[in-house]
Amino acid sequence: MAPRSRRLPVTRAGILATALAVAVTSLVSAAPQAAAADVLLSQGKPATESASGGANYAPKNAFDGNAATRWASKSNTDPAWIRVDLGASANISRVRLQWDLSCAKVYRVETSENDSTWTSIHSTTDGLGGVEDLTVTGRGRYVRVYGTTRCRTGTSYGYSLQEFQVFGNSGPVDPEPPSPPSDLVASEIKSDSAKLTWKAATDNVAVTAYDIYNLGQFQKTVPGNALTTVMTGLKPNVNYGFYVNARDAAGNVSQASNTAEFKTPPAQDDPIPPTAPKNLRSTGVTANSVSLAWEPATDNVGVTRYEVYTGATKVGDAAGTSATIGGRSANTEYTFTVKAFDAVGNASAASNAVTVKTRSGGDQVGAVTQIATDNDVPWGLAFLPDGSGIYSRRDAQDIVKIIPSGQKTNLGKVPGVSGTNGEGGLLGIELSPTFAADGLIYVYHTSSSDNRIVRAKIEGNSLTGWQTLLTGIPRNKFHNGGRLRFGADGKLYAATGDGQNKPLAQNKQSFGGKVLRLNPDGTAPSDNPFFGEGGNARYVWTYGHRNVQGLAVDSQGRMWQAELGDGSQDEINLLQKGGNYGWPACEGTSGSCGGSIAPKKTFSVSSASPSGLAIVNDVLFLAALRGERLYRIPINGSSLGAATPHFQGTYGRLRTPEPAPDGSLWVTTSNGDKDSTAGNSNTRILKVALN
């Protein structure tokens, strides 16, 4: 049982006076068109807990306005939670936690509309106990504190709250997002930190918070009255691209600010390169790959990585002292060298050279030949009945036909496409299952206001008869989704992102963070799981996704999906009708994952960041962006086998794999793709033999 803390008593009148003062302050400072002022919502409301700490420490004690009483959880139990029912959905703006000595070091504050699916509105790994007065943004009927690590581990005590107060208002949801923050600037750039400063966003009510991202990954939140923050924990000699989104009390998220790009300086002035690796040798040869090993290089500070070359061409990356270089031609001699690099980027001299001849035959993932290059980002890829490929160029906003010999024909621009200065633009494409009869191509693209699905006819070498099928998919700088795939049922499945507004993934009336299912004419199929709920929910097939980038169908007609995680885990999922895949409370297998469907496989974001997904003979092929590799993963019933990486670092970032009519796999690269400027990328379309 938690011990009593020695504090000055807080009276019921004092708490109510504080609440009234907060309400009055909010009312006075609000804009003329502001919603209802924030008030104390939780006082005397019904409460429950995960496990009882005893009759004298009931949950209701945390909501009675009397600090002399308290709630305590069951002794020595992690995790534990306490939940209050506000009685109706409300906008939550502030949570005040008055801890006893038995506090939470690691915990989340979460909201829910249904007491089942929870959204985190505050989390910390450094809870300090005492009084924690939290400014938050969220909406829900239920609010809970979910503790996972106690301040006093190694003891028999649980958690203990003298008061748990929730402030907000029950006004209507505000549909208008803030304007984008502007003029973001990075200054005071050091090897491990940088200062960010921006100009305020505006809102019809008020901006309550700013969310800071680096290249699509969430970093932290600062209050709405803060226009500067210091980013700590940066790594030396690394490129960063920070941007800011504004958020209001209703949870509306603005479009992103401009991006502040910079490279951190080295941790120290280090002009000395590593020594050359020694004793480079072959440790294994197949028809299409060569395995290499070498003795480690040395450095005055430390070697961080190695690169493998044939001549002047980089063909692989390695963190350790071995690598397997795939994509080679059979019965062919190759000469390899290796260089070492330190954290500053100093490169060693080349190792000794080793010449190896590949064997005859063919590997499962065989030789790679280059079909063509492009100066834009090839995003979507499909094949016409005659064996020609067609692909979308994200920033150039057009569609190109390409024959296997590499000759290209431009079919024309897609009307209404808008970039996001990030990863929006012209995205996924898919051909009608009855293309030979109807000639229809389906396209997913970003517009100036949303993401949408359109279709047209390919007639000769032209695109005609454009039709808009679905609008209103959230857009932002990142997290736009974009993949399209017809299922075995003849329905069109569309992969969306959360538009950098996490709660949308759990809101079935939003298209954000979903896999949608459409009839070919753009209407909602009546057998969709939430069709009876009406509105946008009619289109939802699965929900609780962060940013879906891959869809593929196996021999049983099942739909598989690849999803970008945030900071810890990327996912491959087997989709189930009506399934909730957990985001944002659950990422991969981490977080609050109760009630959500677990992924079939997870990856660290550094080794994957998945994009396209293809299936050939019930083997998954996953293209990795940040991981710069192609994974081969066999499907075993409803599970996945071991993931074998190929081409690690050989071709850079890989975007889209697609099975070709001749049994090979075409793969597009995605290098130089963090803006919406056409023609400034360096990409390739590759053909991978599958034997």
Buried (B, 14 or more C-beta within 10 A) or exposed (E): BBEEBEBEEBEEEEBEEBBEEBBEEBEEEBEEEBBBBBBBBBBEBEBBBBEBBEEEBBBBBBBBBBBEBBBBBBBBBBBBBBBBBBEEBBBBBBBBBBBBBBBBBBBBBBBBBEEEBBBBBBBBEEBEBEBBEBBBBBBBBBBBBBBBEBBBEEEEBBBBBBBBBBBBBBBEEBEEBBBBBEEBEBEEBBBEEBBBBBEBBBBBBBBBBBBBBBBBBBBEBBEBEEBEBEBEEBEBBEEBBBBBBBBBBBBBBBBBBBBBBBEBBBBEEBEEBBBBBEEBBBEEBBBBBBBBBBBBBBBEBEBBBBBBBBEEEBBBBBEEBEBBBBBBBBEEEBEBBBBBBBBBEBEBEBBBEBEBBBBEEBBBBBBBEEBBEBBBBBBBBBBBEEEBBBBBBBBBBBBBBBBBEEEBEEBBBBEBBBBBBBBBBBBBBBBBBEBEEBBBBBBBBBBEEBBBBBBBBBEEEEBEEEEEBBBBBBBBBBBBBBBBBBBEEEBBBBBBBBBBBBBBBBBBEBBBBBBBBBBBEBEBBEEBBBBEEEEBBBBBBBBBBBBBBBBBBBEEEBBBBBBBBBEEBBBBBBBBEBBBBBBBBBBBBEBBBEEBBBBBBBBBBEBBBBBBBBBBEEBBBBBBBBBBBBBBBBBEEEEBEEBBBBBBBBBBBBBBBBBBEEEBBBBBBBBBBBBBEBEEBEBBBBBBBBB
